[in-house]
């Protein structure tokens, strides 16, 4: 294990989303890129990103909001953006790389936030390494063998991602992440501006290899293994499930399924919102998320505490 950091004599708590330096840690032959910022105390909150998304695809209003009272960690999984190696073609393998990354940082307990395909990875990481996860937030995501997208324009807009640069146009983001209403589209444009606020030390684009591997992993995730949804009962951590009322990428019914099948789950559905509901209502999402993460420990959590 080896870590490197661009140091400037500042503590993590003085950094924000747009200023946190990119750092690197090595584990099992992969050089993981990550950024850590926020308050020094408390359980770190690890963010796991969407399809082809890197560290700069997160909303600063969300990451900085959580960083006000806890450490926040953004990272690129194996092969993604600034991290080395190749992206594997299964969610299980992606989850194991994430576990390697957390171990390389020397962390024994984390909170976990997974968005979209990142939610698939977060579920799997929690099931495979339950001792590592304290609380879980699943946004715009669904269970293995969940309901697939049905929107006729989903594939059309999804294919707008440039295979070489990994960049998607504003039009695709507005259609796939937000609703057609004037209010939602306005929120989408505001998110787009915030997302591009970082101008220095930016993440490199994801590769065509990552795109192909993640698509293969999503296809595999949609296949049923054994009894449908049975594995969700093994997630015993308190879980917050969040989505918009009409998610065309990972249909909202999947969020309801997660909330029904995970034993200690609660569900929030935001109005006039879609896949990117956490970016449409960043302040509200952070408020709900902080209430959830900072709530009193249950008896089962006390038993798991290090």
Buried (B, 14 or more C-beta within 10 A) or exposed (E): EEBEEEEEEEEBBEBBBBBBBBBBBBBBEBBBBBBBBBBEEEBBBBBBBBBBBBBBBBBBBBBBBBBEEBBBBBBBBBBBBBBBBEBBBBBBBBBBBBBBBBBBBEBEBBBBBBBBBBBBBBBBBBBBBEEBBBBBBBBBBBBBBBBEBEBEEBEEBBEBBEEEEBEBEEEBBBBBBBBEEEEBBEBBEBBBEBBEEBEEBBBBBBBBEBBEBBBBBBEBBBEEEEEBBEBBEEBBBBBBBBBBEBBBBBBBEBBBBBBBBBBBBEBBBBBBBBBBBBBBBBEBBBEBBBEBBEEEEEEEBEEBEE
